[in-house]
Amino acid sequence: MGEIRIARQSDYDLFSPTTPIVIDNGGSTFRIGWAGESDPRIMFRNVAFRPRHRSTGETVTVVGEHDPALFKYFDCTRSSWRSPFDNNVVYQFEIMEYVLDYGFDRLGASSSMAGKVDHPILMTECICNPVYSRAKMAELLFETYGVPSVAFGVDAAFSYKYNQNLGICAEDGIALSIGFMTTHSIPILKGEPLPEGSCRTNVGGYHVTNYLKEVLSLKYPYHAPSITWEKAEELKREHCYVAPDYPSELQIFKKETKEAEEKKWVWQLPWVPPPQEELPSEEELARKAAIKEKQGQRLREMAAAKRSQKITDLENELHVLETLLSQLDEAELPEVASSILARSGYLSRQEIESAHSRVSQSLRKARGEPAVTVEENTDTATSADKYPLVSIPDEMLTPGQLKEKKRQIFLKTTSEGRLRAKQKRAEEEMMRERQNQLEEGRRLENPELYLEELRAKYKELSEKIDQRKRLKTNGNGNGNGNGTGNGNNVSGGTGRGERLNAAQRERMRLLTTALFDKGKGEDTFGLKDEDWQLYKLMSKDTDDDDDDVVDPDEAELERVAAKLQEFDPSFVGRAEAELMQSTQEPPRPRALTAEDYQVVLGVERFRCPEVLFQPGMIGEYQAGIDEIVSHSLRRLPNLDSSIKDRMCQSIIVTGGGSLLPGLEQRLETGIRATRPYLSPLKIVRAVDSVMDAWRGASVYAASELFSTQTFSLEDYNEKGEDWLKRYNIVYSLYD
């Protein structure tokens, strides 16, 4: 094994025109330096983009990692990074020219002539690089920069030879180069690569980083702006690893064991804790309590004023009705009575009496007094006078009188039904009065227990009334409800037709009959005034059923509320509570904590690198990096099995994508599954997976063998770029 001599940087302060320039043209990073040095002089990201100036609109070209200060002057959001590579092949030579300009300028290799480079060039490329791409690269170097000579070499072969001279690998082996966009498996026999046995898969470090970024962005969508591609690359390099057994590793995290918790890593995003609110002092609490009590008192006063105003309005309405009744009593002539009714808007005295009864009941309800049954003012004799046609046989009546008789029978039946209902309510009121007396005795005996019972009863009645209102609101206005429309509600809902009482249903029947009678032939209903008078008559005569009937639950609720307001100063009614609730402040959102600004890396740490072995996880129909090694060996059928065994004893992993921990163990497991039983297998990692390709090329460019492998400018001018098809790429590496 020959001795490797690495020149110091201080030895090359002044370089001669014959000193070659070494370029490692990687898909991720562009490295350029002088031959013989241990490290490249310039390294930057192999991309370029063209932002516009915010004020002038001028376009500039930025190569490599841009300075964040550019955002102040240039609009970097409308332009994206552009790489000269498609997978591992250069195809955007316009971008490549920007990258080379930047590299030569930073290296100081350009002469006084415009862009001329007077140094030989050694540039790395992938194995089996297309001749067209190599020819265009040579044309760019010769025509644009005027370089004296060019040589191309395989990056993985340079890395293998460099590690071979360091004793890491043997003369026969396999170079597994995991690059940015692709991974290559290159068999090495007696120090030279075998292109016919090389194999490539289109997965690399870029796919791992991109998959990690997508997974974290979906897991934490509100932190997506912080999860940039550069940050995902940093997280991959620092925290991702290759699982020795992927299914078993998944089970560890699925069971959420202690080992899984130890393997999780938390990325804390910038977070500023909100200022802590100081606990209110006793004076502040007392002040708030006083304000709350004052608001409650104000609401109670508003409710009392509203109740008082309602009582006043009802008393005024009752006074007006009593005045009308007295005027009708004093009227001696029918014309005077008709004039009074016309001015009042009522049709008959019975209608005024019905309104008087309704207002009286409402007034008692507003005052919290028990309802009193209003005795009928007429007896059987007056009923006979009121409905004279009821007792007359049908044979003695004309068709018009028969119709009027039917109406009188209906009105008489309805009136008698109301009378019986009022009598029943009177009996209930008497029973309620006795209950009030018993309640008063219990209150005097145990006031606290009495108040608790009142509160429970108030709550029960409120819920009952609210439930009934919800049922009415949810009903269908067409009378069908949730059923079939004929009263058979099969779904259990309550329709409007089922909520109508008997009087309302009869009124609807009469209206339908009237419309049917008037609508025979040509529809002329409504053209005459008596049609509308008939509607008013039907509506007014049967419209007092709901108004006269006081809902017992609501009356009881009013009574209980009045009792609570009388004996419990802190009681707030339903209306007051709703008003107070509407005036309250909306609930405050939960204060964000440091945990809300954490990105937890758990299963993602080994799930994302798994795409190197299972590209189908990201939709790539490619072989895994462990499979391409066996593919390379199968492509060499002429080699003896003993030679293949020697190659498998010296498999070296290189490239920037090989820095993941646990990669060698997983590769050994995958490759051993394709090898014969107990066959030898050894996988090692390069000394420096990222820099070994450039260092190997640097040592080779400083050797005497380099000048014999170059393609000069004279050859290009005489033979053209087509001669590159017969030009042997640098495979015979230095000894």
C-alpha positions in Angstrom: 0.0 0.0 0.0 1.5 3.3 -1.1 2.1 6.2 1.3 -0.4 9.1 1.2 1.1 12.5 1.5 -1.3 15.3 2.4 0.2 18.8 1.8 -0.4 21.5 4.4 -2.4 24.5 3.5 0.5 26.8 4.3 2.6 25.1 1.6 0.3 26.4 -1.1 0.1 30.1 -0.4 1.1 30.8 -4.0 -0.1 28.2 -6.5 1.5 27.8 -9.9 -0.7 27.6 -13.0 -0.1 23.8 -13.1 -1.7 23.2 -9.7 -4.9 21.4 -10.4 -8.3 22.4 -8.9 -10.3 19.6 -7.4 -14.1 19.9 -7.5 -16.4 17.5 -5.7 -19.6 18.3 -7.5 -22.1 16.7 -5.1 -25.9 16.9 -5.4 -26.0 18.6 -1.9 -22.7 20.4 -1.5 -20.2 21.9 -3.9 -16.6 21.5 -2.6 -13.7 23.2 -4.4 -10.0 23.4 -3.4 -6.4 22.9 -4.5 -4.9 19.5 -5.2 -2.8 18.1 -2.4 -4.6 19.9 0.4 -6.3 18.0 3.2 -9.6 20.0 3.0 -11.4 22.0 0.4 -11.1 25.8 0.5 -14.7 26.5 -0.3 -17.9 24.5 0.5 -21.5 25.7 -0.1 -24.9 24.3 -1.0 -25.1 23.4 -4.6 -28.2 25.5 -5.4 -29.0 29.0 -6.8 -32.0 31.3 -6.8 -32.8 34.7 -8.3 -34.7 37.1 -6.0 -35.8 40.6 -7.0 -34.9 43.9 -5.2 -37.9 45.2 -3.3 -37.6 48.8 -4.5 -35.9 48.7 -7.9 -37.1 45.3 -9.1 -33.6 44.3 -10.2 -32.9 40.6 -10.2 -29.7 39.2 -8.6 -28.3 35.6 -8.4 -27.6 34.1 -5.0 -25.6 30.9 -4.9 -25.4 28.6 -1.9 -26.8 29.5 1.5 -28.1 33.0 1.4 -27.6 35.6 4.1 -30.7 36.3 6.2 -30.0 40.0 5.7 -31.1 39.6 2.1 -34.7 39.5 3.2 -34.4 43.1 4.1 -33.6 44.2 0.6 -34.8 41.4 -1.7 -38.1 39.5 -2.0 -36.9 35.9 -1.4 -40.4 34.5 -1.2 -41.2 34.6 -5.0 -38.2 32.6 -6.0 -37.3 29.0 -5.1 -34.0 27.2 -4.9 -32.9 25.6 -8.1 -30.4 22.7 -8.3 -28.4 21.9 -11.4 -29.0 18.2 -10.8 -31.8 15.8 -11.7 -31.2 13.0 -9.2 -27.4 12.7 -9.6 -27.0 13.9 -13.2 -26.3 17.6 -14.1 -28.9 18.8 -16.6 -29.3 22.6 -15.7 -26.0 24.0 -17.0 -27.2 27.5 -16.6 -27.4 27.0 -12.9 -24.2 25.0 -13.0 -22.5 28.1 -14.6 -23.6 30.3 -11.7 -22.2 27.7 -9.2 -18.9 27.5 -11.0 -18.6 31.3 -11.2 -19.2 31.6 -7.5 -16.7 28.8 -6.7 -13.9 30.0 -8.9 -14.3 33.6 -7.7 -14.2 32.6 -4.1 -11.2 30.4 -4.7 -9.4 33.1 -6.5 -8.6 30.9 -9.4 -9.8 33.4 -12.1 -7.0 35.2 -13.9 -7.0 38.8 -15.1 -8.7 37.8 -18.2 -12.5 37.8 -18.0 -13.4 34.6 -16.2 -10.4 32.6 -17.5 -9.2 29.7 -15.3 -5.6 28.6 -16.0 -5.6 25.5 -13.9 -6.4 21.9 -14.7 -9.7 20.6 -13.4 -10.5 17.3 -11.7 -14.3 17.0 -11.2 -16.1 14.1 -9.6 -19.3 12.6 -11.0 -21.5 9.6 -10.5 -20.8 6.2 -11.9 -22.0 5.6 -15.5 -22.7 9.3 -15.9 -24.4 9.9 -19.3 -21.9 11.0 -22.0 -24.1 13.9 -23.0 -23.9 15.4 -19.5 -20.1 14.9 -19.4 -19.7 16.4 -22.8 -21.8 19.5 -21.9 -19.8 19.9 -18.7 -16.5 19.8 -20.7 -17.9 22.3 -23.1 -18.8 24.6 -20.3 -15.3 24.4 -18.8 -13.5 24.8 -22.1 -15.6 27.4 -23.8 -16.5 29.5 -20.8 -13.5 29.3 -18.5 -10.8 28.2 -21.0 -9.3 25.6 -18.6 -6.2 23.9 -20.0 -7.4 20.3 -19.2 -10.2 18.4 -17.6 -10.5 15.0 -15.9 -13.6 13.3 -14.5 -13.6 10.7 -11.7 -16.2 8.7 -9.7 -16.7 10.1 -6.3 -17.4 6.8 -4.6 -14.2 5.3 -6.2 -12.1 8.1 -4.8 -13.6 7.6 -1.4 -12.9 3.9 -1.5 -9.3 4.3 -2.6 -8.7 6.9 0.1 -10.0 4.5 2.8 -8.1 1.6 1.2 -4.8 3.4 1.7 -5.8 4.1 5.3 -6.4 0.4 5.9 -10.1 0.6 6.3 -11.0 -1.6 3.4 -9.3 -4.2 1.1 -8.4 -4.1 -2.6 -11.5 -6.0 -3.5 -14.8 -4.8 -2.1 -18.0 -2.9 -2.7 -18.5 0.9 -2.3 -22.0 1.7 -1.2 -22.4 5.5 -1.7 -25.5 7.0 -0.1 -25.8 10.4 -1.7 -28.2 13.3 -1.7 -30.8 12.0 -4.2 -29.4 8.5 -5.1 -27.5 5.6 -3.7 -24.9 3.6 -5.7 -23.5 0.2 -5.2 -20.1 -0.1 -7.1 -18.1 -3.4 -7.0 -14.3 -2.8 -6.7 -11.9 -5.4 -8.1 -8.2 -5.0 -7.7 -8.7 -1.3 -6.9 -10.7 -0.5 -10.0 -14.5 -0.1 -10.2 -16.6 -2.4 -12.3 -19.3 -0.3 -14.2 -21.1 -3.4 -15.5 -21.8 -4.5 -11.9 -22.9 -1.1 -10.6 -26.4 -0.5 -9.4 -28.4 2.6 -8.5 -31.6 3.3 -6.5 -33.3 6.7 -6.5 -33.4 7.3 -2.7 -31.0 9.2 -0.6 -30.6 11.7 2.2 -33.0 14.2 0.6 -35.9 11.8 0.8 -35.3 11.1 4.5 -35.2 14.9 5.2 -38.3 15.7 3.1 -40.3 12.8 4.6 -39.4 14.0 8.1 -40.5 17.6 7.2 -43.8 16.3 5.9 -44.5 14.1 8.9 -43.8 16.8 11.4 -45.8 19.4 9.4 -48.8 17.1 9.5 -48.4 16.3 13.1 -47.9 19.9 14.2 -49.7 22.0 11.5 -49.7 25.1 13.8 -45.8 24.9 13.9 -45.4 24.3 10.1 -43.6 27.7 9.5 -40.9 26.7 12.0 -40.4 23.3 10.5 -38.3 24.3 7.5 -36.4 22.0 5.2 -33.1 23.2 6.8 -34.4 22.5 10.3 -35.6 19.1 9.3 -32.1 18.4 7.9 -30.6 19.4 11.2 -33.1 17.2 13.2 -32.3 14.3 10.9 -28.5 14.6 11.4 -28.7 15.0 15.2 -31.6 12.7 16.3 -32.6 10.2 13.6 -31.4 6.6 13.6 -31.9 3.4 11.7 -33.9 0.8 13.6 -32.2 -2.7 13.7 -35.6 -4.3 13.4 -38.3 -1.9 12.2 -41.4 -3.9 13.3 -40.0 -4.5 16.7 -39.1 -0.9 17.2 -42.7 0.1 16.2 -44.1 -2.2 18.8 -42.0 -0.5 21.5 -43.5 2.8 20.7 -47.0 1.3 20.3 -47.0 -0.1 23.8 -45.7 3.2 25.2 -43.1 1.5 27.4 -40.5 3.2 29.5 -37.9 2.5 26.7 -40.1 4.4 24.2 -40.2 7.4 26.6 -36.5 7.4 26.9 -36.1 7.4 23.1 -38.3 10.4 22.6 -36.7 13.8 22.0 -38.4 17.1 22.5 -37.7 20.2 20.5 -38.7 23.3 22.4 -39.7 26.2 20.2 -39.3 29.8 21.4 -41.9 30.6 24.0 -42.4 33.6 26.2 -44.5 32.8 29.4 -47.4 35.1 29.8 -47.4 37.4 32.8 -48.9 35.7 35.8 -52.0 37.3 37.1 -51.8 38.2 40.8 -54.5 36.8 43.0 -57.0 39.5 44.0 -56.8 40.8 47.5 -59.6 40.6 50.0 -60.5 44.3 49.3 -60.8 43.4 45.6 -62.9 40.4 46.3 -65.1 42.4 48.5 -65.4 45.2 45.9 -66.4 42.6 43.2 -68.9 41.0 45.5 -70.4 44.4 46.2 -70.6 45.2 42.5 -72.2 41.8 41.8 -74.8 42.4 44.6 -75.4 45.9 43.2 -76.0 44.4 39.7 -78.3 41.8 41.2 -80.3 44.4 43.1 -80.5 46.5 39.9 -81.8 43.6 38.0 -84.4 42.8 40.7 -85.5 46.4 40.6 -85.8 46.3 36.8 -87.9 43.2 37.1 -90.1 44.7 39.8 -90.5 47.9 37.6 -91.4 45.8 34.6 -93.9 43.8 36.7 -95.4 47.0 38.0 -95.6 48.5 34.5 -97.4 45.4 33.3 -99.8 45.6 36.2 -100.5 49.2 35.5 -101.2 48.5 31.8 -103.5 45.6 32.7 -105.4 47.9 35.2 -105.8 50.6 32.5 -107.1 48.0 30.0 -109.4 46.6 32.6 -110.7 50.1 33.4 -111.4 50.7 29.7 -113.3 47.5 29.4 -115.4 48.2 32.5 -116.2 51.7 31.1 -117.4 50.1 27.9 -119.6 47.7 29.8 -121.1 50.5 31.9 -121.7 52.6 28.8 -123.5 49.6 27.2 -125.6 49.2 30.3 -126.6 52.9 30.3 -127.4 52.8 26.5 -131.2 52.7 26.1 -131.4 52.5 22.3 -129.8 49.7 20.1 -128.4 52.4 17.8 -126.4 53.9 20.7 -125.0 50.5 21.7 -124.0 49.7 18.1 -122.2 53.1 17.9 -120.3 52.3 21.1 -119.3 48.9 19.8 -118.2 50.4 16.4 -115.9 52.9 18.2 -114.5 50.3 20.5 -113.6 47.8 17.8 -115.6 44.9 19.4 -118.4 43.1 17.7 -120.6 42.2 20.6 -121.0 42.6 24.4 -120.0 39.0 24.8 -116.7 39.7 23.2 -116.1 42.6 25.6 -117.0 40.4 28.6 -114.7 37.7 27.4 -111.8 40.3 27.1 -112.7 41.6 30.6 -112.4 38.1 32.0 -109.1 37.5 30.2 -107.6 40.7 31.4 -108.8 40.1 35.0 -107.1 36.7 35.0 -103.9 38.2 33.6 -103.9 40.9 36.2 -104.3 38.3 39.0 -101.5 36.3 37.5 -99.2 39.4 37.3 -100.0 40.2 41.0 -99.3 36.7 42.0 -102.8 36.2 43.3 -104.7 32.9 42.9 -107.0 32.7 39.9 -110.7 33.2 40.6 -113.3 31.4 38.7 -115.5 33.9 36.8 -119.1 32.8 37.2 -121.3 32.8 34.2 -123.4 35.9 34.0 -126.2 34.1 32.3 -128.3 31.2 33.5 -130.2 28.6 31.5 -132.9 31.1 30.6 -130.4 33.6 29.2 -128.7 30.8 27.4 -132.0 29.9 25.7 -132.3 33.6 24.7 -128.8 33.6 23.4 -129.2 30.5 21.4 -132.9 30.5 20.4 -132.6 28.1 17.4 -131.1 25.2 19.4 -134.5 24.0 20.8 -136.4 24.4 17.5 -136.8 21.3 15.4 -135.0 21.2 12.0 -138.3 20.8 10.1 -139.4 24.2 11.1 -136.2 26.0 10.0 -135.1 27.3 6.7 -131.7 26.3 5.2 -130.1 29.5 6.4 -131.5 29.0 9.9 -130.2 25.4 9.9 -126.7 26.7 9.2 -127.2 29.3 12.0 -128.5 26.5 14.3 -125.4 24.4 13.8 -123.3 27.4 14.7 -125.3 28.1 17.9 -125.0 24.5 18.9 -121.3 24.6 18.5 -121.0 27.9 20.5 -123.3 26.6 23.2 -121.3 23.4 23.6 -118.1 25.4 23.7 -119.4 27.8 26.3 -120.7 24.9 28.5 -117.3 23.2 28.2 -115.6 26.4 29.3 -117.9 26.7 32.2 -117.1 23.2 33.4 -113.4 23.9 33.0 -113.7 27.0 35.0 -115.5 25.2 37.8 -112.8 22.6 37.8 -110.2 25.3 38.1 -112.1 26.9 40.9 -111.9 23.6 42.8 -108.2 23.4 42.1 -107.7 26.9 43.4 -109.5 26.1 46.6 -107.2 23.1 47.0 -104.2 25.3 46.2 -105.3 27.8 48.8 -105.3 25.1 51.4 -101.8 24.0 50.3 -100.6 27.6 50.7 -101.8 27.6 54.3 -99.9 24.4 54.9 -96.8 25.9 53.3 -97.0 28.9 55.5 -97.1 26.6 58.5 -94.0 24.8 57.3 -92.2 28.0 56.6 -92.8 29.2 60.1 -91.7 25.9 61.5 -88.4 25.5 59.4 -87.7 28.5 57.2 -84.4 27.0 55.7 -86.0 23.7 54.7 -89.0 25.7 53.2 -86.6 27.8 51.0 -84.8 24.7 49.8 -88.1 23.1 48.8 -89.2 26.3 47.0 -85.9 26.4 45.1 -86.2 22.7 44.0 -89.8 23.3 43.0 -88.9 26.4 41.0 -86.2 24.5 39.2 -88.5 21.6 38.4 -91.2 23.9 37.0 -88.7 25.8 34.9 -87.4 22.7 33.3 -90.9 21.4 32.6 -92.0 24.7 31.0 -88.8 24.9 28.9 -89.3 21.3 27.7 -92.8 22.1 26.6 -91.6 25.2 24.8 -88.9 23.2 23.0 -91.5 20.7 21.9 -93.7 23.5 20.4 -90.7 25.1 18.7 -89.5 21.8 17.1 -92.9 21.1 15.7 -93.5 21.4 12.0 -95.7 24.3 11.0 -97.6 22.3 8.3 -99.3 20.1 10.9 -97.3 17.1 10.0 -94.7 17.3 12.7 -92.2 14.5 12.3 -95.0 12.0 11.4 -97.0 11.3 8.4 -99.3 14.3 8.5 -102.5 12.5 9.4 -102.0 12.5 13.1 -100.0 9.2 13.2 -96.6 10.5 14.3 -94.6 7.4 13.7 -91.3 9.0 14.6 -92.3 10.1 18.1 -92.2 13.8 17.4 -94.9 16.3 18.2 -96.4 18.1 15.2 -98.4 21.3 15.2 -101.6 19.4 14.4 -101.2 17.3 17.6 -100.8 20.4 19.7 -104.0 22.1 18.6 -106.8 21.8 21.1 -110.4 20.9 20.3 -111.6 24.5 19.8 -108.8 25.3 17.4 -109.3 22.2 15.4 -113.1 23.0 15.1 -112.2 26.5 14.0 -110.0 25.2 11.3 -112.8 22.8 10.2 -115.3 25.7 9.9 -112.9 27.8 7.9 -112.2 24.9 5.5 -116.0 24.3 5.2 -116.6 27.9 4.4 -114.0 28.0 1.8 -115.3 24.8 0.2 -118.9 26.2 0.1 -117.7 29.5 -1.3 -115.3 27.9 -3.8 -117.7 25.8 -5.8 -117.4 26.8 -9.4 -115.5 30.1 -9.7 -113.5 31.0 -6.6 -115.1 34.3 -5.4 -114.4 34.0 -1.7 -113.2 37.4 -0.3 -114.9 39.6 -2.9 -117.7 40.4 -0.5 -117.4 42.0 2.9 -119.6 39.3 4.6 -116.9 36.7 3.7 -114.5 38.5 6.0 -117.1 39.1 8.6 -117.7 35.4 8.7 -114.0 34.8 9.2 -113.9 37.3 12.0 -117.0 35.8 13.6 -115.5 32.3 13.6 -112.1 33.5 14.8 -113.4 35.8 17.6 -116.1 33.4 18.9 -113.5 30.6 19.4 -110.3 32.6 20.0 -110.7 33.1 23.7 -110.0 29.5 24.7 -106.3 29.9 25.1 -106.4 33.3 26.6 -109.0 32.5 29.3 -107.2 29.3 30.3 -104.3 30.1 32.6 -101.4 27.6 32.4 -101.2 26.0 35.8 -97.5 25.4 35.6 -96.8 29.0 34.7 -99.1 30.3 37.4 -97.4 28.0 39.9 -94.0 29.1 38.7 -95.0 32.8 39.1 -96.3 32.0 42.6 -93.1 30.2 43.7 -91.0 33.0 42.2 -93.0 35.6 44.2 -92.5 33.6 47.3 -88.8 33.3 46.7 -88.4 37.0 46.0 -90.4 37.7 49.3 -88.3 35.4 51.6 -85.0 35.1 49.7 -83.3 38.5 48.9 -80.6 36.7 46.8 -83.0 35.0 44.5 -82.7 35.9 40.8 -85.5 34.9 38.4 -85.3 33.4 35.0 -85.5 36.7 33.1 -83.0 38.4 35.4 -80.6 35.4 35.1 -80.8 35.5 31.3 -80.0 39.2 31.3 -77.2 38.8 33.8 -75.8 36.0 31.7 -75.9 38.1 28.6 -73.9 40.9 30.3 -71.2 38.5 31.6 -67.8 38.5 30.0 -67.0 35.8 27.5 -64.8 32.9 28.7 -61.2 33.6 28.4 -59.1 31.2 26.2 -56.6 28.9 27.9 -53.2 30.4 28.3 -50.6 28.7 26.1 -47.9 26.8 27.9 -44.4 25.7 27.0 -45.8 22.2 26.1 -47.9 23.8 23.3 -44.6 25.0 21.7 -42.9 21.5 21.8 -42.3 19.2 18.8 -41.8 15.7 20.0 -39.8 13.3 17.9 -40.8 9.7 18.8 -41.4 7.2 16.1 -40.4 9.7 13.5 -36.7 9.3 14.6 -36.5 5.8 12.9 -39.6 5.9 10.7 -38.1 8.5 8.3 -34.7 6.8 7.7 -36.7 3.6 7.0 -37.4 5.0 3.5 -33.8 4.0 2.5 -34.8 0.4 3.0 -38.5 0.7 2.0 -38.8 3.4 -0.6 -42.5 2.4 -1.1 -43.3 4.3 2.1 -42.9 7.5 0.1 -44.3 6.2 -3.1 -41.0 5.4 -4.8 -40.9 2.1 -6.8 -37.3 1.5 -6.1 -35.1 -1.2 -4.4 -33.8 -0.6 -0.9 -30.1 0.2 -0.3 -29.6 -3.3 1.1 -31.0 -4.9 -2.0 -28.8 -3.2 -4.5 -25.7 -4.8 -3.1 -27.1 -8.3 -4.0 -28.1 -6.9 -7.4 -24.6 -5.7 -8.1 -23.2 -9.2 -7.3 -25.8 -10.9 -9.5 -24.7 -8.6 -12.4 -21.2 -10.2 -12.3 -21.9 -13.8 -13.2 -18.4 -14.3 -14.6 -16.8 -13.7 -11.2 -15.9 -16.7 -9.0 -17.9 -17.1 -5.7 -14.6 -16.7 -3.8 -14.1 -13.3 -5.3 -17.6 -12.3 -4.4 -16.9 -13.5 -0.8 -13.8 -11.2 -0.7 -15.9 -8.3 -1.9 -18.5 -8.9 0.8 -15.8 -8.8 3.4 -15.0 -5.2 2.5 -18.2 -3.3 2.0 -17.6 0.4 2.8 -20.4 2.8 3.4 -19.8 6.4 2.3 -21.7 9.5 1.3 -23.5 12.1 3.4 -26.6 9.9 3.8 -24.6 7.2 5.6 -24.1 9.2 8.8 -27.3 7.8 10.5 -26.5 5.7 13.5 -27.3 2.0 13.3 -27.0 1.9 9.5 -24.2 -0.7 9.4 -26.1 -3.2 11.6 -29.3 -2.8 9.5 -27.3 -3.2 6.3 -25.6 -6.3 7.5 -29.0 -7.9 8.5 -30.5 -7.0 5.1 -27.5 -8.1 3.0 -26.9 -11.3 5.0 -30.5 -12.4 4.1 -29.5 -12.5 0.4 -26.1 -14.2 0.9 -25.4 -17.9 1.3 -25.5 -19.4 4.8 -22.4 -18.6 6.9 -20.8 -16.6 4.0 -18.4 -13.9 5.2 -19.7 -10.4 5.5 -18.2 -7.2 6.9 -19.5 -3.7 6.6 -17.4 -0.7 7.6 -18.0 3.1 7.6 -15.6 5.5 5.8 -13.3 7.6 7.9 -15.2 10.8 6.8 -18.2 9.9 4.7 -18.6 13.5 3.6 -15.0 14.6 2.8 -13.3 11.4 1.7 -14.3 11.7 -1.9 -12.7 15.2 -2.2 -9.7 14.1 -0.2 -9.2 11.1 -2.4 -9.5 13.2 -5.5 -7.1 15.8 -4.1 -4.4 13.2 -3.5 -4.9 11.8 -7.0 -4.7 15.2 -8.6 -1.4 15.9 -6.8 0.1 12.6 -8.2 2.0 12.2 -11.4 -0.6 9.9 -12.8 -3.1 12.7 -13.1 -1.6 14.3 -16.1 -2.0 11.1 -18.1 -5.7 11.0 -17.5 -6.7 14.5 -18.6 -8.5 15.7 -21.7 -6.8 18.8 -22.9 -8.1 21.9 -24.6 -6.1 21.0 -27.7 -7.9 17.7 -27.9 -11.2 19.4 -27.5 -10.4 21.9 -30.2 -9.2 19.2 -32.6 -11.6 16.3 -31.9 -14.6 18.0 -30.3 -16.8 16.8 -27.6 -17.7 13.6 -29.4 -14.3 12.3 -28.6 -15.4 12.1 -25.0 -17.5 9.1 -25.9 -14.2 7.2 -26.3 -12.5 8.9 -23.4 -11.9 6.6 -20.5 -13.1 8.1 -17.2 -10.6 8.1 -14.3 -11.0 4.5 -13.0 -7.3 3.6 -12.7 -6.7 5.3 -9.4 -3.3 6.1 -7.9 -1.1 3.4 -6.4 
